[in-house]
């Protein structure tokens, strides 16, 4: 009897807990093309909108595509964001639009966060347009576990910014394209695009990502870009920089099998602890003196055609290793030698030009 009473009490307690748990409100079905969504909503089937914008979100709304496709016209926007307030878009495909996601009226005040997760953007002119108010900033875009394919531009913005995590970009004209904005890209793969990342007058940071098989991996102007712990492989040019009076930091990366790994044109940059292997050219620069300087510290160049090859002044070399390259190991006749550089087994003699390599004989 006592055992039964205890069990009955446990059942009652468990039952009371279950009853007390709040039920999750069901998302309202999207009524159709052109709808302005004022409450959390879901697609119940694929939705094709032959003309006009697809859906407009109001502040605080979540749109769950529920695995369906929202398709439309290259003259319209798939999902229009409110100027102010937070919104969420998830779980589906957005295809065929002029802009898949965009905020209108950016002459007005713009703010809040757009969270985009598990969305595929396919064959849009712009997948996500992050542009904000002229001379100011836009809505913050948090993009995760999403796919961008065959868009003219995957994620782009003028006076806008995005934080992109664990996402994939393939076969886009430019995967990430920012002018006077900013992008942080983490743990993502950018493969087979015309340009992986274009960073013009913008703050750009790339961490633990793969930029593979693109025409240009990273094209940087004015402010510079920071690249850490990433792989840049099989690109025609992995990193190119022009007129960067700011500064680029390139640290702990692997540059493999590119045409040119790093080329600097009148740009400030520091390259630290990178590995260069199998590239046509590892590092080259035009110097850009007297206004621009570059510093290479602790990099390793192995089995490239040319490892370090430039004639201009303005670049300092310290503790770099260039071994077993087909032609030049270190050819830098006007470099500043900070010591500790080494080279051996390279095709051209002398092994080091412009710096003293203790294992390779005197400077040429």
Buried (B, 14 or more C-beta within 10 A) or exposed (E): EEEEEEEEEEEEEEEEEEEEEEEEEEBEEBEEBEBEBEEBBBBEEEBBBEEEBBBBBEEBBBBBBBEBBBBBBEEBBBBBBBBEBBBBBBBBBBBBBBBBBBBBEBEEEBBBEBBBBBBBBBBBBBBBBBBBBEEEBBBBBBBBBBBBBBBBBBBBBBBBBBBBBBBBBBBBBBBBBBBBBBBBBBBBBBBBBBBBBBBBBBBBBBBBBBBBBBBBBBBBBBBBBBBBBBBBBBBBBBBBBBBBBBBBBBBBBBBBBBBBBBBBBBBBBBBBBBBBBBBBBBBBBBBBEEEBBBBBBBBBBBBBBBBBBBBBBBBBBBBBBBBBBEBBBBBBEBBBBBEBBBBBEBEBEBBBBBBBBEEBEEEE
